[in-house]
């Protein structure tokens, strides 16, 4: 976007990332004006600009107050309600159901879920082994495997197996690739060419948004979608 007479991403200056003074909602409100800034014949596709703004909302924008990248946590009572409302017949629903089950089982923050690789989960018949790279209480601690036992209300084995099956179909199940990926509404892998900071990984904020949207769709009160600390 044009800023100060030069083409540079909003929120960047001399190679340093900083908080943008433009909110995603403001950018969307002025979308048509932004597009018409460009000369005829050089104007970008408005739908692509809109997608870039939405990506910016999820991955880079820090609202006033500096909200942390943390996954919205749900107690088991509310988590089950949210899971039951997810359409697991759709790939994006299977991703979100697996994501919620894993996040609850590991008691993870958003960034910890986003950082998981395919190789960090191993599925057994009675549960899932999940690898934590570092101790959450000792930053220099060694990583360890933790077993999450399956249960009828969580169904973590079924849900993780279903999502891993989707990753195989998408040819995205290489052990060193991120476990949870950005998807289009049709269930295809979403282009990440502009996400230069996190690459193929989702951000902690994106995970947080997924959880909050699923909670809202299930009618779970916002006050119950508390933030894990």
C-alpha positions as CSV (number, residue, x, y, z in Angstrom):
1,X,0.0,0.0,0.0
2,X,1.2,3.5,-0.8
3,X,2.4,5.3,2.3
4,X,4.5,8.5,2.4
5,X,5.0,8.4,-1.4
6,X,6.7,4.9,-1.3
7,X,5.4,1.4,-1.8
8,X,5.8,-0.4,1.5
9,X,3.5,-2.5,3.7
10,X,1.5,-0.6,6.2
11,X,3.2,-0.9,9.6
12,X,6.8,-1.3,8.3
13,X,9.5,1.3,8.3
14,X,13.2,0.8,7.3
15,X,12.8,-3.0,7.6
16,X,11.4,-2.9,11.2
17,X,7.9,-4.2,12.0
18,X,5.8,-1.8,14.1
19,X,2.1,-1.4,14.9
20,X,0.1,0.1,12.1
21,X,-2.1,3.0,12.8
22,X,-4.7,1.6,10.3
23,X,-7.2,-0.9,11.6
24,X,-8.4,-3.7,9.2
25,X,-11.9,-2.3,9.4
26,X,-10.7,1.1,8.2
27,X,-8.8,-0.4,5.4
28,X,-11.8,-2.4,4.3
29,X,-14.0,0.8,4.4
30,X,-11.6,2.5,2.1
31,X,-10.9,-0.6,-0.1
32,X,-12.3,0.9,-3.3
33,X,-10.3,4.1,-2.8
34,X,-7.1,2.2,-2.2
35,X,-7.6,0.2,-5.4
36,X,-8.2,3.4,-7.4
37,X,-5.0,4.9,-6.2
38,X,-3.3,2.8,-8.8
39,X,-3.2,3.9,-12.4
40,X,-5.6,2.3,-14.8
41,X,-4.2,-1.0,-16.1
42,X,-2.2,-1.5,-12.9
43,X,-5.0,-1.8,-10.4
44,X,-4.9,-5.0,-8.3
45,X,-7.9,-7.4,-8.0
46,X,-10.1,-6.0,-5.2
47,X,-10.9,-9.4,-3.9
48,X,-7.1,-10.1,-3.5
49,X,-6.7,-6.8,-1.6
50,X,-9.6,-7.7,0.7
51,X,-7.9,-11.1,1.4
52,X,-4.6,-9.4,2.2
53,X,-6.4,-7.1,4.7
54,X,-8.1,-10.1,6.4
55,X,-4.7,-11.9,6.6
56,X,-3.3,-8.7,8.2
57,X,-6.2,-8.7,10.7
58,X,-5.4,-12.3,11.8
59,X,-1.6,-12.3,11.6
60,X,-0.2,-8.8,12.2
61,X,-2.7,-6.3,13.5
62,X,-2.3,-5.5,17.2
63,X,-5.4,-3.5,18.4
64,X,-5.2,-0.8,21.0
65,X,-4.2,-2.3,24.3
66,X,-1.8,-4.8,22.8
67,X,-3.8,-8.0,23.0
68,X,-1.6,-11.1,23.4
69,X,-1.4,-14.0,21.0
70,X,-3.3,-16.4,23.2
71,X,-5.8,-19.1,22.4
72,X,-9.3,-18.6,23.7
73,X,-9.7,-21.5,26.3
74,X,-13.0,-23.3,27.0
75,X,-13.8,-25.4,30.0
76,X,-14.8,-28.9,29.0
77,X,-18.5,-28.2,29.5
78,X,-18.5,-25.4,26.9
79,X,-15.9,-27.1,24.7
80,X,-18.2,-30.1,24.1
81,X,-21.0,-27.7,23.1
82,X,-18.7,-26.0,20.6
83,X,-17.5,-29.3,19.2
84,X,-21.0,-30.6,18.7
85,X,-21.9,-27.6,16.6
86,X,-19.0,-28.0,14.2
87,X,-19.8,-29.5,10.8
88,X,-17.1,-32.2,10.6
89,X,-18.4,-33.2,7.2
90,X,-16.4,-30.2,5.9
91,X,-12.6,-30.2,5.9
92,X,-12.4,-26.9,7.6
93,X,-14.7,-28.2,10.3
94,X,-12.5,-31.3,10.8
95,X,-9.4,-29.0,11.1
96,X,-11.1,-26.9,13.8
97,X,-12.5,-29.8,15.7
98,X,-9.0,-31.4,15.9
99,X,-7.5,-28.1,16.7
100,X,-9.8,-27.6,19.7
101,X,-9.4,-31.1,21.0
102,X,-5.6,-30.9,20.8
103,X,-5.5,-27.4,22.4
104,X,-7.7,-28.5,25.3
105,X,-5.8,-31.8,25.7
106,X,-2.4,-30.0,25.8
107,X,-3.7,-26.9,27.7
108,X,-1.9,-24.9,25.1
109,X,-1.7,-21.2,24.3
110,X,-2.5,-20.2,20.7
111,X,1.1,-19.8,19.6
112,X,1.9,-23.3,21.0
113,X,-0.9,-24.8,18.9
114,X,0.2,-22.8,15.8
115,X,3.8,-24.0,16.2
116,X,2.9,-27.7,16.2
117,X,4.4,-29.8,13.4
118,X,2.9,-32.9,11.9
119,X,5.6,-35.0,13.6
120,X,4.6,-33.5,17.0
121,X,1.5,-35.8,17.2
122,X,1.4,-39.5,17.3
123,X,-2.0,-41.3,17.4
124,X,-2.6,-44.5,19.3
125,X,-5.9,-46.4,19.7
126,X,-6.5,-45.0,23.2
127,X,-5.2,-41.5,22.9
128,X,-2.7,-39.1,21.3
129,X,0.9,-38.4,22.1
130,X,1.7,-34.7,21.8
131,X,5.2,-33.3,21.9
132,X,6.0,-30.0,23.7
133,X,9.2,-28.4,22.5
134,X,9.9,-26.6,25.8
135,X,8.7,-26.8,29.3
136,X,6.1,-24.1,30.0
137,X,7.6,-23.5,33.5
138,X,11.3,-23.6,32.5
139,X,12.1,-21.9,29.3
140,X,15.4,-23.8,29.0
141,X,13.7,-27.1,29.7
142,X,13.9,-30.0,27.3
143,X,10.9,-31.0,25.2
144,X,8.8,-34.0,26.2
145,X,6.0,-36.2,25.0
146,X,2.7,-36.0,26.8
147,X,-0.1,-38.6,26.4
148,X,-3.7,-37.3,26.0
149,X,-6.1,-40.1,26.8
150,X,-9.1,-40.3,24.5
151,X,-12.6,-39.9,26.0
152,X,-16.1,-40.1,24.6
153,X,-16.8,-36.4,24.8
154,X,-13.5,-35.2,23.4
155,X,-13.0,-37.9,20.7
156,X,-9.4,-36.7,20.1
157,X,-8.3,-39.9,18.4
158,X,-11.1,-39.8,15.8
159,X,-10.7,-36.1,15.2
160,X,-6.9,-36.1,14.9
161,X,-7.0,-39.1,12.5
162,X,-9.6,-37.4,10.3
163,X,-7.5,-34.2,10.1
164,X,-4.3,-36.1,9.4
165,X,-6.2,-37.9,6.6
166,X,-7.1,-34.5,5.2
167,X,-3.5,-33.4,5.3
168,X,-2.5,-36.6,3.3
169,X,-5.1,-35.7,0.7
170,X,-3.7,-32.2,0.5
171,X,-0.2,-33.6,0.2
172,X,0.6,-31.6,3.3
173,X,1.5,-34.3,5.7
174,X,5.3,-34.0,5.6
175,X,6.5,-34.4,9.2
176,X,8.2,-31.0,9.2
177,X,5.2,-29.1,8.0
178,X,2.8,-27.3,10.3
179,X,0.1,-29.4,11.7
180,X,-2.7,-26.8,11.4
181,X,-2.9,-24.9,8.1
182,X,-4.8,-22.0,6.7
183,X,-7.7,-23.2,4.6
184,X,-10.1,-21.6,2.1
185,X,-13.8,-21.9,2.6
186,X,-13.8,-24.7,0.1
187,X,-11.2,-26.7,2.1
188,X,-8.2,-26.1,0.0
189,X,-4.8,-24.9,1.3
190,X,-4.8,-21.2,1.4
191,X,-2.0,-19.3,-0.3
192,X,0.6,-18.1,2.2
193,X,3.0,-16.3,-0.1
194,X,2.5,-13.0,1.7
195,X,2.9,-14.3,5.2
196,X,6.6,-13.7,5.4
197,X,6.9,-13.7,9.2
198,X,5.2,-17.1,10.0
199,X,5.5,-18.7,6.7
200,X,3.1,-21.7,6.5
201,X,2.3,-21.5,10.2
202,X,-0.8,-19.8,11.4
203,X,-0.3,-17.1,14.0
204,X,-1.4,-17.4,17.6
205,X,-3.9,-14.7,16.9
206,X,-5.4,-16.7,14.0
207,X,-5.8,-19.7,16.3
208,X,-7.5,-17.4,18.8
209,X,-9.9,-16.1,16.1
210,X,-10.8,-19.6,15.1
211,X,-11.7,-20.6,18.7
212,X,-13.7,-17.4,19.3
213,X,-15.7,-17.8,16.0
214,X,-16.5,-21.4,16.8
215,X,-17.6,-20.5,20.3
216,X,-19.8,-17.7,19.0
217,X,-21.4,-20.0,16.4
218,X,-22.3,-22.5,19.2
219,X,-23.9,-19.7,21.3
220,X,-21.3,-19.9,24.0
221,X,-21.2,-16.6,26.0
222,X,-18.1,-14.5,25.2
223,X,-17.3,-14.4,28.9
224,X,-16.8,-18.2,28.8
225,X,-14.2,-18.0,26.0
226,X,-11.6,-16.9,28.5
227,X,-8.0,-16.4,27.5
228,X,-5.4,-19.0,28.6
229,X,-2.5,-17.3,30.5
